[in-house]
Amino acid sequence: MLTAEKQNSGQEMHTLYHDHHGWLYRWLRKKLDCSVLAADLVHDVFVRLLTRPGDPAIREPRAYMCRIAQGLLVDFWRRRELERAWLDTLALFTAAEAPSAEEQAQIIEMLALIDAMLQQLSPRVREVFLLAQFEELTCPQIAARLGISRATVERDLAKALQQCYKVRFAADTV
């Protein structure tokens, strides 16, 4: 049997869904020009509402749902760009060199995790990390390029590597 609190929460969610589903769908449909994707994102917004911590009442439901939907849209566009970049890279492989479909899916997931990790870093920490990883600059070279101390570069790299380890170990538990 449902407790009164859970029943009220369920009724609140039913009311939110009934009152705002159509509006949210139309809003996303207009932004995306794709009814299927809009429906998926509306579903994801309501899943987020259902799984949000705590159960405070939502004072401005449309604004709150828009904020969730906009975050999901950013994630969607970022993921689409990652997939496009991966497909561009994959085109450089010969058929024999190309990873299997399963490996490709795993690569895309890992790229998405890395991208999310990079987005959590401050701009300077992200830049320091990318200079070290992709341009293979040393700490003194990065410090000179950015006009910061070597100790700051080392701290920033340590922060970025901590995030990398979090992503790495989170990926192992998935």
N, C-alpha and C positions, 0 to 999 in steps of 0.2 A: 504494500500500500504506500502511496506517495505521501510524504509529509506535506503540511500546508505550505511550507516555504518552497518546496520543489514544485508543488502544484501551481503556485503563483508564478514561479519562474517559467514554467512551461506555458502558462497562459500568457505571460508577458511576451515570450518568444513567438507564440502563435499570433498574437496581436501585431508584433513587429513585422512578422512575415506577411501577414494579411494586408497590413496597411502600407508596407514599403517595398515589397518584392517587385511589383510591376513597375513602380517608379525607378527603382535601382536597375532593373533589367533594361528599361528604355534608355536610361542615362548611359549605361555601359555599352549598349548596342550602338548608340550614336557615336561614342568615342572610338569604338573598335570596328564598326561596320561589319560585324560578324555575330550572327545570332547565337551560334554554338558556343563561341568563346565567351560571349556576354553571359550566357546561361551558366557556364562553368564558373565564372568569376562571382556571379551572384551566389551560387551554391557555396563557394569558398568563403564569401563574406559571412554568410549565415553559420557556417561551421566555426569560423573564428568567434562569432558572437556566442555560440553555444559553449565553446571551450574556453572562454575568457575566464581568468581567475577572479574569484569573488563573484558577487552578484549585485553590484550596485545598479540602481535604476539608471537608464540612459535618458538624460534630459533632452538632448538634441539628436534623435535617432538618425535623421538624414545626414547631418554633419558627421556623426560618428561612423556611419556606414560608408560615406564618401571617403573618409580618411582611410578606412580599412581597404576599400576598393582601390584607391590611388596607390597605396603601398603594394597591393597585389599587381596592379598594372605596371608599376616600376619593376617589380620582380619578373613579370612576364616579358617585358621588353628587354630587360638585361639578359634573361635566359635566351631569348630569341637571337640577340646579338652574339652570345656565346656560341650558340648552335650554328649560326651563319659563319662565324670565324672558324669553327671546327670543320664545317663542310668545305670551306676554302682550303684549309690545310689538308684535309683528306683527299682533295682533288690532286694534290701533289704526289700522293702515294701511287705506286703501281698496284695492280689487282693483287699480286702476291704479297705485297708489303702491308696492305690495308688490314687493320684490325677487324676482328669479327664484329657482328652486330652487337653482341653482348659486351664486348670490350669497348666498343664505341659508346654504348649507353653508360658504362662505368666511367669513361673518360669525361663525358658531358656532366655527369653528376659531380665528379671531382672538380671539374672546372667551375661549376656553379658554387661549390663549397668554398673554393679558393677565392672566387670573386666576392662572395659574401664576406669572407674574412678580410679581404682587402678593403671593402667598403666600411668595415668597423674601425679601421685604423685612421688616425688623424692624417691629414694630407701630407705633412712632413714625414711621418713615420712610413707611410705608404711609398713616398718618393724615395726615401733612403733605401727601403727594402727592394724596390724595383731597380734602382741603380746598382745595388749590390748583386742582385740575381741576374738581371738581363744584360747589363752593360759590364758586369764583372769588375766593377770599380772597388778599390780597397777603401777602408775607412778613411785614411788620410785624403784620398782622391775625392771621396764624397764630401768630406768636410770642406775641402777647398772649393768644390763646385757650388755647394750650397751656402758657403760662408758661415758655417757653424763649427763648433769644436769637435774634435775627434771623440771625446767622451760622450757628447750628445749623439753623435752618429752611432756609437756602440750601444748606448741605451736604447735608441730607436730601433736598431736591429734586434736587440734582445726582446723588445716588446713585440715586434713583428714575428719573430721566431716562436715566441710563446703562443701567439695566435695560430701559427702554422701547426704547432703540436696539438693544440686543441682541435683543430680541423682534422688532423691525421688520426687522432684517437677517437674522435667522434665518428669518423668514417668507418673505423674498425667495429664499432658497436652497432652500426646500421645493418 
